[in-house]
């Protein structure tokens, strides 16, 4: 008895990782894409970068009690910020058209899944080790807010559908 194999297909929405100008009436030409900064994906990336920067500054300027927990939080927030900035610049300057050997939607999806998980863990650890110090609590709150924004970006940018293909016809 064959149950068939499952096939998972991932597609991107027009405001996400497929690139700017998809669905726009007139795609802009040139080095800089003037349409992309006004898209939903770009605005989410800017909000993520701002909240990650605020979280990093809050924790960096506070007095630490547990060095390991907050240095991990700093590393995760700054690495996530740099990666989101890199993907923002890829879309803004249309590097996805030049570097076609990289699957940009897949790499951005993997970044968001892994980065969001690490950011959630770092925020939980930072919140549990803050000992009611206002800067550390604020950093943890902004870390949770950035985690929510990353999850919203994945939810709005990617559609994952599972399709079951039957292999009974070959038998």
Residue, then its C-alpha position, 0 to 999 in steps of 0.5 A: x500500500x503506497x501512501x505517496x510522497x509529500x512535496x512541499x512548495x514554497x513561494x513568495x508574495x510580491x512584496x517579499x523576496x521575489x523582488x521589487x516591482x513585481x505587481x507594480x504597474x511600471x518597474x523602475x530601471x537603473x541601479x537603485x529600485x525606487x519602488x522597493x522602499x515603499x513595499x511591505x517587505x521593505x518596511x518590515x525590514x526597516x522596523x526589524x532593523x530599528x528594533x534590533x538596534x534599540x535592543x542592542x543599545x539598551x543591553x549594551x548601555x546597561x550594567x550586566x550581571x550575567x556576562x554570558x547571557x547578554x553577550x549572546x543577546x548582543x551577538x544575536x541581535x547585531x548578526x541579525x541586524x547585519x543580515x537583514x540590512x544585507x537582504x534589504x540592500x540586495x533588494x534595493x540595489x537589485x543584486x538578485x538579478x546579478x547574482x543568480x547562482x544564489x536562491x535569494x528567496x530560500x536563503x532569506x527564508x532560512x535566515x528568517x527561520x534560524x535568526x528568529x529562533x535564535x533571537x527568541x532564545x536570546x530574548x528569553x534568556x535576557x528576560x530571565x536574567x535581567x533582574x529587574x534592571x530597566x535597560x536589560x528589561x527594555x532590551x529583552x522587550x525590544x528583542x521580543x518585538x523584533x522576534x514578532x516582526x521577523x515572524x510577521x515577515x515570514x508569515x506575510x512573505x512566504x506561502x508554504x503549501x504541502x501537496x501530496x502526490x500519489x504514486x499508485x498510478x505507476x504500479 
